[in-house]
Amino acid sequence: MITLPEECYYIIFNNLRPRLKNLFSCALVNRYWCRIVIPILWNDPKDYLKDIRLIEILLLSLNSNEQILLIPFKISLPNYQKPLFEYTSYITNVNDLLDLGIIKWLRYKKYHLGRELANAMKSSLVVMFLRTSKNLSCLTLNEIICNQIIFEKLYENSNVTSLDLYNVSDDFKSKTINALAKLLYENPTLTSVDLFDNKIDIEDMKEVKH
């Protein structure tokens, strides 16, 4: 039996990226294939960030410090066994669909939905992404969760090159502006910052209601 070099397997599996079901099937063949396929599957989750099953997996990755942010809201976090892989370490892009995934998860779990709770949950997850992801290059945040903890983690992360801030209000807090300026000054890898008002698509919001 001839075994191909790992680089060849990577090229083959990477070409299957548009066909995620086929790629997932490959991950189930054996441990060797799984080790190659998992980073490809988790490289850019995009639309899947709004899937409550993905939110469940992400919540399993929170450490004790990140869970503290949720204590005031009495959130019951998943308590089953942690995944074999640290999936979040492979993610390169976290977009604003994470907000929708959080809203859907909270509705599914029948929590009283409030913006403060959703923001606290996103803040915890973003801090976790900045801690665990070795490849995170693009990050989308809303103004409200731009707190000191997140900026500190951004200072430490040397991979993020693009930061998008949406729902930026006219009264953007001066301390947030100062923190952003400091971030740009101290983190030379961050080369792009985009301030924009990007609302979640109305069709996606209809989907949440079902």
N, C-alpha and C positions, 0 to 999 in steps of 0.2 A: 504494500500500500504506500503510495507516494503522498507525503504531506506537503502542502503548499506553505510558503513563508507567510508569516502573519500579515505582512504588508499586502500580499495578494488577497487574502481573505478580507482585509479591511476595504480594499478597492471594490471587491465584489459586493460586499454587504452595503457599502456606502451608496452604490448604484441602486440599491433597493429602497433607499430612503423614502421616495414618494409612495411606496407600497408598504405601509407600516405593518399591515397584517402579515404579509409574507416575511418581513424582517423580524417580527415578533416570533413567528414560527421557527425561524432559524435559531433564535436564542434558546429554544427549547430542545434543540438537537443534542447538545452535550455542553459540558462546562467550558470547554475551550472556545466554542463558537459563542457561547453566552458572554464570555469575558470580552470578546471583540464587539459583539452586537450592542450590548447595553449602553456603552458610551455614545454610539451612533443614535440609538433610540432617544436618549435623553439630552442630546446636544442642543436641540432647539424645540422645546415643547409647543410653542406658539399657541394654536387654538386649544390645545389640551389643558392649558392653564385654567380654563373655565369648567373643567370636569371635576366633579366632587370627589371622584376616586383618586385623582391626582392630589387634590387638597389634603385628603386623608394621609397619603404617603408623605407629603411635605410636613405635615404636623408632627409626624413621628420623628422628624429630624431635629426638632427644637430641643435645645439643651435647657438646663434648669434656669439659666439667666434669661433666656428668651421666653420661657414659659411664665416667668414672673410678671411680664407685661400683661398677661391675660388673667392673672389671679383676681383682680377686682371684678371681673365679669363672670366669674364662676363657670368658665368653659370646661367641659369634660373632654379632655384630649383622648385620642385613640390610645389604647393601652395594650394592643397586641404586639407580637414580636416585631422588632425592627427589621427592615429589609437587609438582605445579605450584602447588597451594594449600597454605597453612599451615593444615591442617584443624583443628588443635588450638586455633587462635585463636577458633574459633566455639563451642567447647564451653562449656555453662553448668553442667553437672552431672556430677560423677564419683562414682559410687556404689561399693558394696562388690563388685559383680560384676566389677570390675577384677581382684580377687584370683583369681577363677575363670578369667578369660581368661589371666592370667599362668600359672597352674597348667597349663592346657590347652596353652599354647604350649610350656612347658618339657617337658611329656610328649611333645608332637609332635616336638620337637627332640631327644628322648631324653637330656635332661640328668638327672643324678641329682637327684631332687626333694628339696629340704630347705627348711625354713622360713626359714633364714637367706638362702638364695638368692632365694626368692620375695619376701621382705621387701626385699632390696636392689634387686630389679627394680622393685618398686612404689615404693620411695622415689625412684628415678631418674625414673620416669614422673610421679610427683606433683610433683617439683621442676620438671620440664619443663612440666607443665600450668600451674603457678603463674607460670612465666616467659612462656609463649607466649599463654595465653588472656586475651583482653581482656574476656571476658564471664563468666568462671567465678564463679558465685555460691554453689553448693552443693558441698561437698567432704566425702567420707567417708574416714576414716583408721582404722587400728588403732593401738593404743597403742604397739606395738613400733617402728613406723617414725616415731614422733613425735620426730625428732632435731632437733638445732640447725639444720641446713641448712633443713629444712622450715619450722621456725618463723621463720627469718630471711626466707624467701620469703613467708610469710604476712604478716609485718610490712610487706613491700614491696607486697603485692597489695591494692589498694583496692576490689576488686570482691566478694570473698568475704563473704557475709552470713551463711551458715549452715555450721557445722562439726559433723560427727557423729563421735564417737570410739566405736569398738566394741571388744569383747574387753578391756574395761578391768578390770584385776585389782585385788585388794584392796591389793596392795603397789605401787600406782601411784607411780612414782618422784617424789620431792619436786622434783627439778630439772625434771621435765616439768610438774608442777603450777605451779611458779614461772614457767616459760616460757609456759604457757597464761594465767596471770594477767596477765603482762606483755603478752601479745598482746591480751587483752581491754581492757587499759588504753590501749595505744598505737594500736590499730586500731579506731576508732569505727564503721567500716562493718560489723564482725562483730557481729551482733545476736543470734545464736542459737548455743548450744553444747549438744549433746545427748550425754550419756555413757550408753552402753547396751551390752548384750552380745548381739550379733546374729550368730548362726551362719549360715553358708551353708546353704541348703536342702538336705536330704538327696537330693532328686531331682536337683539340679544336680550333686552330688558323684558320683552314679551315672553321670551323663552324661559326666563326665571320664574314667571308666574305659573308655569305648567308643572 
